[in-house]
Amino acid sequence: MTPLDREQLTAKLAELEVEHRDLDDVILSVTQRGDFDQLKLSRLKRRKLALKDQITNLRNSLIPDIIA
């Protein structure tokens, strides 16, 4: 992996982490309203889970393979 690739992956990781945190805020505000749309909430939670998976994959790709 070149330093440029590593830098791009790190930037993408930071972007995804911000979006993941923002979704926390959105989900909280949606659930605090009494008349929230269950379908919308479900979609937000699925998006948040997908982001978590992407974040995990990126973190794993940034960690060098070490043979134990």
Stockholm file with secondary structure:
# STOCKHOLM 1.0

chainA/1-68         MTPLDREQLTAKLAELEVEHRDLDDVILSVTQRGDFDQLKLSRLKRRKLALKDQITNLRNSLIPDIIA
#=GR chainA/1-68 SS CCHHHHHHHHHHHHHHHHHHHHHHHHHHHHHHSTTCCHHHHHHHHHHHHHHHHHHHHHHHHHSCCCCC
#=GC SS_cons        CCHHHHHHHHHHHHHHHHHHHHHHHHHHHHHHSTTCCHHHHHHHHHHHHHHHHHHHHHHHHHSCCCCC
//
